[in-house]
Amino acid sequence: MTGYKVSQEIIRFHSRLKEFTVNYTSSDRAMEVRHRWEELLPRGGGTVRIDEHDKYEYLGEPIRDQDEDRGPLY
């Protein structure tokens, strides 16, 4: 198979325990750790709005939020 290029991506995982563990030395430090965790989540905390949710058999009960006029959250 000469002449063909195969793309690749090498991903290395490493421990970042200290960056994601609160040691309670200060409230500023705790907020830094919380912010790092929040950066891992999608915007909105990973919830989605599903219009006409009762059409879908397996969704279960939606989460009710403060903005109910925009629809239920899952």
Secondary structure, 3 states (H helix, E strand, C coil): CCCCCCCCCCCCCCCCHHHHCCCCCCHHHHHHHHHHHHHHCCHHHHCCECCCHHHCCCCCCCECCCCHHHCCEC
